Amino acid sequence: MCLFGGSTPTPKPDPDVEIERENQEAAEKAKKDKQKQQNLADKVAASGGSGGTTVPSLLTSTAGGVGYYNETL
């Protein structure tokens, strides 16, 4: 009588089924990546680009650059 014997080994999966499963996973990943890119593009388009958070230039703004820029240089 064997109390701590190993379980029966699991059969090897069919190579054709394994290849089909990998192909399906790759297709799902590609679809998900494409959807993620599309969502990102939609968000950027909806926000109107930079969103107005850029810092104005010290040299070209209306009062900027005073003390930094000397026209005689």
N, C-alpha and C positions, 0 to 999 in steps of 0.2 A: 504494500500500500504506500502510495507516494503522496504525502501531505503538501509539500511545497514545490510541486513540479511546475514547470513553466507552462504557459498557455500554448495553444496550438499556434503556429506561425500564420500570420495573415498572408493571403495570396498576393502575388505581385500584380499591380494594376496593368491593364492592357495598354501597351504603348500608344495605340491609336486614340484611345480614350484620353490618355494623359496629354497628348499633343493637342487634341480638340479643346480640352479644358484650358490649357495654356493660351491657345489662340483666342478663346473667348475672353479670358481675363485681360489679355493685351488689348483687345478691341474695346472692352469696357473702360480700361484705363485711358485709352486714347480719347474716347468719347467724353470722359469726365474731365480730362485736361483741356479739351477743346471748349467745353462748356464753361470751365473756370476762366479761360482766356476771354471768352465772349462776355462773361459777367464783368470782368475787370474793364474791358473796353467800354461796356455800357455805362459803368460807374464813372469813368473818366469823361466820357462824352456828356453825361448828365451834369457833372460838376462844373463844366465849362472850362476845363483846363486846369490852370494853377489854383483857382479858387480865391485869388486876390491876397495870397499870403506872402507875396514876394517882398523883399526889402528894397526900397528905392535906392538908387545910386547916390552916393555922397557928392559926386561930381556933376551929375546932370539934373538933379532935382532942383526945384525953384530956389530954395534957400540952402541947399546942401553944398558942401565943399568950401564954405566960407572958412578961411584959415587953413585949408588944406591945399587949395589950388591957387597958384599964382600965375596970372596970365603973362607975366614978364619972363617967365622961365623959358 
